[in-house]
Amino acid sequence: MRPADDLKEEHRAVKLMLRILDSICTNIESGKSVEQEHLERLVEFMKVFVDRCHHAKEEVYLFPEIKKAGIPGAEELIGSLLKEHKQGRERVSRIEEAVSRKEWNRKGSAMVENSRAYIQLLTLHIEKEEDDLFPIADTYLGPGVQEKLLDSFEVIENEEIGAGKHEEFHMLLHSLRDIYVKSE
């Protein structure tokens, strides 16, 4: 497995979360019920899995290795991706605020508005990483660097996030998918 493969695997989980979030927004807009706890758990997923785990792997380890390789155009691409990570954090903060204040259960709520923007941002962001960044990593980073990156990713998962947390998040997503995304 290469570092890009690990990150793509995480992207699959993020895409599922985005589908669940989209369905929840649709439910809110149409007046259907949504559980407060489900929203709180999705916010936790966004903050821990997406940001503290996935984005940390990129920002702390992958991006510096790509910069170090001196690949033409990579600096601009990484700058753009970092800006999008920051925008995502801002959206999640707004979503979290609306959820914690229980101000999410109405059409046009800040939670729905920011969730829709977050979905759009992350969808395009994931495409950019998979189409542009990951092929660079696969092509220009040697086997030794890639192995070191995978080891560093494991450290983030086990020490920063906590052993078993990844699997817990996957179970959460599958249970929420069964509730909110009726057909696959």
SULRA-V570288 format. One record per run of one state. SS is the DSSP state (H for helix, E for strand, - for the rest). FROM is the first residue (numbers start at 0). LEN is the number of residues. If there is no record, write none. Layout:
ss=SS from=FROM len=LEN
ss=SS from=FROM len=LEN
This chain:
ss=- from=0 len=2
ss=H from=2 len=27
ss=- from=29 len=6
ss=H from=35 len=33
ss=- from=68 len=5
ss=H from=73 len=27
ss=- from=100 len=9
ss=H from=109 len=31
ss=- from=140 len=2
ss=H from=142 len=20
ss=- from=162 len=2
ss=H from=164 len=16
ss=- from=180 len=4
